[in-house]
Amino acid sequence: MKSLSEDRFQRILIRSTNWIGDAIMTTPAVKAIRRHFPLARISILAKPWVAPVFAHSPRIDEMIVFDDPGRHSGPAGIWRLSGQLRQKRFDAAILLQNAIEAALIATAARIPRRMGFATDGRGLLLTDRVWRRPGVKRLHQSRYYLEMLKGLNMPEHGRDLELELDPVDREWAQGFLRPYGIGAGDLVVGLNPSATYGPAKQWFIDRWAELGDRLARDKGARVLIFGGPADRDLGRDLAGRMACRPLDLCGRTTLGRAMALIETCGLFVTNDSGLMHVAAALNRPLVAIFGSTDPVATGPLGPNSRVVRTRLPCSPCLKTHCPLGHTACMASIGVDAVAAAAGNVL
């Protein structure tokens, strides 16, 4: 492998991962890249829903949005994107995303140094291949990306997650809550009942409702329900089951504004999800409920985080739907266990 000396590259492209939680878990690697190349201009290529994670990062000089779906969709869109990147004359591309598509785009953009894990059949498209050693997939996912950089002879500079919010979104969040009578002295509790990748990651809606009402009654909490546009029905269902009249935010905010509202929370309770990693990066007191997925690999990082799970012989199965038909791992997690964990982090 050729040297990656800090003065060799003037323009570097980082290809971000495609999911919010994954992107946040790459932030220690992004920090390490910046520390290794302090004088380079570093751009990051990210899908629109991931872009807010990096939009205000001090480690990044330029955000390039991979507009898919949109003008970068399909083969013609990929070619259009590659042309745009070609005009920027990058010296190197560091591909945190594993897919072959990332290597194809960097190759079509004529970026001379293309670096990343030699996975998904893309080894021949990379000039600097990192072979994934046995056991690396058993590490926490944030270390997975640092291991890739280690293979490129780039040292890590800490493993803490980083997330810098838009000051405009922070100001908006304070103003948004004020008409609901929620002020700086209130305990704000965020509930995130949603999770992508199937129902095996989702705790039961009636238990979410009981937990929210208990926290409102016992702790005097003001409850916010978080979720995206696809979670509108879920948020409406949960709010309708609760006696404490929560504020349902599902589909009502941008990601940037949702992150600013999470920052106001004195407690965030969540399934394994992207917003879980947002709360962890913001160092919010956090309780994460795990079912089919593995907290060793994707659990929340930070001293204020607690994981609630039941160790069953079949878990973590990493399946979208429970093979037993009743999501046994989630069924075994009661409200008392989650409320006790919440009490510990408050």
LINGIFEN-V672795 format. One record per residue. N is the residue number from 1. RES is the residue in three letters. SS is DSSP state (hx for helix, st for strand, lp for the rest). OMEGA is omega as a letter, one per 30 degrees, with the letter a starting at -180 (* if undefined). Layout:
# LINGIFEN-V672795
n->N res->RES ss->SS omega->OMEGA
n->N res->RES ss->SS omega->OMEGA
This chain:
# LINGIFEN-V672795
n->1 res->MET ss->lp omega->l
n->2 res->LYS ss->lp omega->a
n->3 res->SER ss->lp omega->l
n->4 res->LEU ss->lp omega->a
n->5 res->SER ss->lp omega->a
n->6 res->GLU ss->lp omega->a
n->7 res->ASP ss->lp omega->a
n->8 res->ARG ss->lp omega->a
n->9 res->PHE ss->lp omega->l
n->10 res->GLN ss->lp omega->a
n->11 res->ARG ss->st omega->a
n->12 res->ILE ss->st omega->l
n->13 res->LEU ss->st omega->l
n->14 res->ILE ss->st omega->l
n->15 res->ARG ss->st omega->a
n->16 res->SER ss->lp omega->l
n->17 res->THR ss->lp omega->a
n->18 res->ASN ss->lp omega->a
n->19 res->TRP ss->lp omega->a
n->20 res->ILE ss->hx omega->a
n->21 res->GLY ss->hx omega->l
n->22 res->ASP ss->hx omega->a
n->23 res->ALA ss->hx omega->l
n->24 res->ILE ss->hx omega->l
n->25 res->MET ss->hx omega->l
n->26 res->THR ss->lp omega->a
n->27 res->THR ss->hx omega->l
n->28 res->PRO ss->hx omega->l
n->29 res->ALA ss->hx omega->l
n->30 res->VAL ss->hx omega->l
n->31 res->LYS ss->hx omega->a
n->32 res->ALA ss->hx omega->l
n->33 res->ILE ss->hx omega->l
n->34 res->ARG ss->hx omega->a
n->35 res->ARG ss->hx omega->a
n->36 res->HIS ss->hx omega->a
n->37 res->PHE ss->lp omega->a
n->38 res->PRO ss->lp omega->a
n->39 res->LEU ss->lp omega->a
n->40 res->ALA ss->lp omega->l
n->41 res->ARG ss->st omega->a
n->42 res->ILE ss->st omega->l
n->43 res->SER ss->st omega->l
n->44 res->ILE ss->st omega->l
n->45 res->LEU ss->st omega->a
n->46 res->ALA ss->st omega->l
n->47 res->LYS ss->st omega->a
n->48 res->PRO ss->hx omega->a
n->49 res->TRP ss->hx omega->l
n->50 res->VAL ss->hx omega->a
n->51 res->ALA ss->hx omega->a
n->52 res->PRO ss->hx omega->l
n->53 res->VAL ss->hx omega->a
n->54 res->PHE ss->hx omega->a
n->55 res->ALA ss->lp omega->a
n->56 res->HIS ss->lp omega->l
n->57 res->SER ss->lp omega->l
n->58 res->PRO ss->lp omega->a
n->59 res->ARG ss->lp omega->a
n->60 res->ILE ss->lp omega->l
n->61 res->ASP ss->lp omega->a
n->62 res->GLU ss->st omega->l
n->63 res->MET ss->st omega->l
n->64 res->ILE ss->st omega->a
n->65 res->VAL ss->st omega->l
n->66 res->PHE ss->st omega->a
n->67 res->ASP ss->lp omega->l
n->68 res->ASP ss->lp omega->g
n->69 res->PRO ss->lp omega->a
n->70 res->GLY ss->lp omega->a
n->71 res->ARG ss->lp omega->l
n->72 res->HIS ss->lp omega->l
n->73 res->SER ss->lp omega->l
n->74 res->GLY ss->hx omega->a
n->75 res->PRO ss->hx omega->l
n->76 res->ALA ss->hx omega->l
n->77 res->GLY ss->hx omega->l
n->78 res->ILE ss->hx omega->l
n->79 res->TRP ss->hx omega->l
n->80 res->ARG ss->hx omega->l
n->81 res->LEU ss->hx omega->l
n->82 res->SER ss->hx omega->l
n->83 res->GLY ss->hx omega->l
n->84 res->GLN ss->hx omega->a
n->85 res->LEU ss->hx omega->a
n->86 res->ARG ss->hx omega->a
n->87 res->GLN ss->hx omega->a
n->88 res->LYS ss->lp omega->l
n->89 res->ARG ss->lp omega->l
n->90 res->PHE ss->lp omega->l
n->91 res->ASP ss->lp omega->a
n->92 res->ALA ss->st omega->l
n->93 res->ALA ss->st omega->l
n->94 res->ILE ss->st omega->a
n->95 res->LEU ss->st omega->l
n->96 res->LEU ss->lp omega->l
n->97 res->GLN ss->lp omega->a
n->98 res->ASN ss->lp omega->a
n->99 res->ALA ss->lp omega->l
n->100 res->ILE ss->hx omega->a
n->101 res->GLU ss->hx omega->a
n->102 res->ALA ss->hx omega->l
n->103 res->ALA ss->hx omega->l
n->104 res->LEU ss->hx omega->l
n->105 res->ILE ss->hx omega->a
n->106 res->ALA ss->hx omega->l
n->107 res->THR ss->hx omega->l
n->108 res->ALA ss->hx omega->l
n->109 res->ALA ss->lp omega->l
n->110 res->ARG ss->lp omega->l
n->111 res->ILE ss->lp omega->a
n->112 res->PRO ss->lp omega->l
n->113 res->ARG ss->st omega->a
n->114 res->ARG ss->st omega->a
n->115 res->MET ss->st omega->l
n->116 res->GLY ss->st omega->l
n->117 res->PHE ss->st omega->l
n->118 res->ALA ss->lp omega->a
n->119 res->THR ss->lp omega->l
n->120 res->ASP ss->lp omega->l
n->121 res->GLY ss->lp omega->a
n->122 res->ARG ss->lp omega->a
n->123 res->GLY ss->hx omega->a
n->124 res->LEU ss->hx omega->l
n->125 res->LEU ss->hx omega->a
n->126 res->LEU ss->lp omega->l
n->127 res->THR ss->lp omega->a
n->128 res->ASP ss->st omega->a
n->129 res->ARG ss->st omega->l
n->130 res->VAL ss->st omega->l
n->131 res->TRP ss->lp omega->a
n->132 res->ARG ss->lp omega->a
n->133 res->ARG ss->lp omega->l
n->134 res->PRO ss->lp omega->l
n->135 res->GLY ss->lp omega->a
n->136 res->VAL ss->hx omega->l
n->137 res->LYS ss->hx omega->l
n->138 res->ARG ss->hx omega->l
n->139 res->LEU ss->lp omega->l
n->140 res->HIS ss->lp omega->a
n->141 res->GLN ss->hx omega->l
n->142 res->SER ss->hx omega->l
n->143 res->ARG ss->hx omega->l
n->144 res->TYR ss->hx omega->a
n->145 res->TYR ss->hx omega->l
n->146 res->LEU ss->hx omega->l
n->147 res->GLU ss->hx omega->l
n->148 res->MET ss->hx omega->l
n->149 res->LEU ss->hx omega->l
n->150 res->LYS ss->hx omega->l
n->151 res->GLY ss->hx omega->l
n->152 res->LEU ss->lp omega->a
n->153 res->ASN ss->lp omega->l
n->154 res->MET ss->lp omega->a
n->155 res->PRO ss->lp omega->l
n->156 res->GLU ss->lp omega->l
n->157 res->HIS ss->lp omega->a
n->158 res->GLY ss->lp omega->a
n->159 res->ARG ss->lp omega->l
n->160 res->ASP ss->lp omega->l
n->161 res->LEU ss->lp omega->l
n->162 res->GLU ss->lp omega->l
n->163 res->LEU ss->lp omega->l
n->164 res->GLU ss->lp omega->a
n->165 res->LEU ss->lp omega->l
n->166 res->ASP ss->lp omega->l
n->167 res->PRO ss->hx omega->l
n->168 res->VAL ss->hx omega->l
n->169 res->ASP ss->hx omega->l
n->170 res->ARG ss->hx omega->a
n->171 res->GLU ss->hx omega->l
n->172 res->TRP ss->hx omega->a
n->173 res->ALA ss->hx omega->l
n->174 res->GLN ss->hx omega->l
n->175 res->GLY ss->hx omega->a
n->176 res->PHE ss->hx omega->a
n->177 res->LEU ss->hx omega->a
n->178 res->ARG ss->hx omega->l
n->179 res->PRO ss->lp omega->l
n->180 res->TYR ss->lp omega->l
n->181 res->GLY ss->lp omega->a
n->182 res->ILE ss->lp omega->a
n->183 res->GLY ss->lp omega->a
n->184 res->ALA ss->lp omega->a
n->185 res->GLY ss->lp omega->a
n->186 res->ASP ss->lp omega->l
n->187 res->LEU ss->lp omega->l
n->188 res->VAL ss->st omega->l
n->189 res->VAL ss->st omega->l
n->190 res->GLY ss->st omega->l
n->191 res->LEU ss->st omega->l
n->192 res->ASN ss->st omega->a
n->193 res->PRO ss->lp omega->a
n->194 res->SER ss->lp omega->l
n->195 res->ALA ss->lp omega->l
n->196 res->THR ss->lp omega->l
n->197 res->TYR ss->lp omega->l
n->198 res->GLY ss->lp omega->a
n->199 res->PRO ss->hx omega->a
n->200 res->ALA ss->hx omega->l
n->201 res->LYS ss->hx omega->a
n->202 res->GLN ss->lp omega->l
n->203 res->TRP ss->lp omega->a
n->204 res->PHE ss->lp omega->a
n->205 res->ILE ss->hx omega->a
n->206 res->ASP ss->hx omega->l
n->207 res->ARG ss->hx omega->l
n->208 res->TRP ss->hx omega->a
n->209 res->ALA ss->hx omega->l
n->210 res->GLU ss->hx omega->l
n->211 res->LEU ss->hx omega->a
n->212 res->GLY ss->hx omega->l
n->213 res->ASP ss->hx omega->l
n->214 res->ARG ss->hx omega->l
n->215 res->LEU ss->hx omega->l
n->216 res->ALA ss->hx omega->a
n->217 res->ARG ss->hx omega->a
n->218 res->ASP ss->hx omega->a
n->219 res->LYS ss->hx omega->a
n->220 res->GLY ss->lp omega->a
n->221 res->ALA ss->lp omega->l
n->222 res->ARG ss->st omega->a
n->223 res->VAL ss->st omega->l
n->224 res->LEU ss->st omega->l
n->225 res->ILE ss->st omega->a
n->226 res->PHE ss->lp omega->l
n->227 res->GLY ss->lp omega->a
n->228 res->GLY ss->lp omega->a
n->229 res->PRO ss->hx omega->a
n->230 res->ALA ss->hx omega->a
n->231 res->ASP ss->hx omega->a
n->232 res->ARG ss->hx omega->a
n->233 res->ASP ss->hx omega->l
n->234 res->LEU ss->hx omega->l
n->235 res->GLY ss->hx omega->l
n->236 res->ARG ss->hx omega->l
n->237 res->ASP ss->hx omega->a
n->238 res->LEU ss->hx omega->a
n->239 res->ALA ss->hx omega->a
n->240 res->GLY ss->hx omega->l
n->241 res->ARG ss->hx omega->a
n->242 res->MET ss->lp omega->a
n->243 res->ALA ss->lp omega->a
n->244 res->CYS ss->lp omega->l
n->245 res->ARG ss->lp omega->l
n->246 res->PRO ss->lp omega->l
n->247 res->LEU ss->st omega->a
n->248 res->ASP ss->st omega->a
n->249 res->LEU ss->lp omega->a
n->250 res->CYS ss->lp omega->l
n->251 res->GLY ss->lp omega->a
n->252 res->ARG ss->lp omega->a
n->253 res->THR ss->lp omega->l
n->254 res->THR ss->lp omega->l
n->255 res->LEU ss->hx omega->l
n->256 res->GLY ss->hx omega->l
n->257 res->ARG ss->hx omega->l
n->258 res->ALA ss->hx omega->l
n->259 res->MET ss->hx omega->l
n->260 res->ALA ss->hx omega->l
n->261 res->LEU ss->hx omega->l
n->262 res->ILE ss->hx omega->l
n->263 res->GLU ss->hx omega->l
n->264 res->THR ss->lp omega->a
n->265 res->CYS ss->lp omega->l
n->266 res->GLY ss->lp omega->l
n->267 res->LEU ss->st omega->l
n->268 res->PHE ss->st omega->l
n->269 res->VAL ss->st omega->a
n->270 res->THR ss->st omega->l
n->271 res->ASN ss->st omega->l
n->272 res->ASP ss->lp omega->a
n->273 res->SER ss->lp omega->l
n->274 res->GLY ss->hx omega->a
n->275 res->LEU ss->hx omega->l
n->276 res->MET ss->hx omega->a
n->277 res->HIS ss->hx omega->l
n->278 res->VAL ss->hx omega->a
n->279 res->ALA ss->hx omega->l
n->280 res->ALA ss->hx omega->a
n->281 res->ALA ss->hx omega->l
n->282 res->LEU ss->lp omega->l
n->283 res->ASN ss->lp omega->l
n->284 res->ARG ss->lp omega->l
n->285 res->PRO ss->lp omega->a
n->286 res->LEU ss->st omega->l
n->287 res->VAL ss->st omega->a
n->288 res->ALA ss->st omega->a
n->289 res->ILE ss->st omega->a
n->290 res->PHE ss->lp omega->l
n->291 res->GLY ss->lp omega->a
n->292 res->SER ss->lp omega->a
n->293 res->THR ss->lp omega->a
n->294 res->ASP ss->lp omega->a
n->295 res->PRO ss->hx omega->l
n->296 res->VAL ss->hx omega->a
n->297 res->ALA ss->hx omega->a
n->298 res->THR ss->hx omega->l
n->299 res->GLY ss->lp omega->l
n->300 res->PRO ss->lp omega->l
n->301 res->LEU ss->lp omega->l
n->302 res->GLY ss->lp omega->a
n->303 res->PRO ss->lp omega->a
n->304 res->ASN ss->lp omega->a
n->305 res->SER ss->st omega->l
n->306 res->ARG ss->st omega->l
n->307 res->VAL ss->st omega->l
n->308 res->VAL ss->st omega->l
n->309 res->ARG ss->lp omega->l
n->310 res->THR ss->lp omega->a
n->311 res->ARG ss->lp omega->l
n->312 res->LEU ss->lp omega->l
n->313 res->PRO ss->lp omega->a
n->314 res->CYS ss->lp omega->a
n->315 res->SER ss->lp omega->f
n->316 res->PRO ss->lp omega->a
n->317 res->CYS ss->lp omega->l
n->318 res->LEU ss->lp omega->l
n->319 res->LYS ss->lp omega->l
n->320 res->THR ss->lp omega->a
n->321 res->HIS ss->lp omega->a
n->322 res->CYS ss->lp omega->l
n->323 res->PRO ss->lp omega->l
n->324 res->LEU ss->lp omega->l
n->325 res->GLY ss->lp omega->a
n->326 res->HIS ss->lp omega->l
n->327 res->THR ss->lp omega->a
n->328 res->ALA ss->hx omega->a
n->329 res->CYS ss->hx omega->l
n->330 res->MET ss->hx omega->a
n->331 res->ALA ss->hx omega->a
n->332 res->SER ss->lp omega->l
n->333 res->ILE ss->lp omega->a
n->334 res->GLY ss->lp omega->l
n->335 res->VAL ss->hx omega->a
n->336 res->ASP ss->hx omega->a
n->337 res->ALA ss->hx omega->a
n->338 res->VAL ss->hx omega->l
n->339 res->ALA ss->hx omega->l
n->340 res->ALA ss->hx omega->l
n->341 res->ALA ss->hx omega->l
n->342 res->ALA ss->hx omega->l
n->343 res->GLY ss->hx omega->a
n->344 res->ASN ss->hx omega->a
n->345 res->VAL ss->hx omega->a
n->346 res->LEU ss->lp omega->*
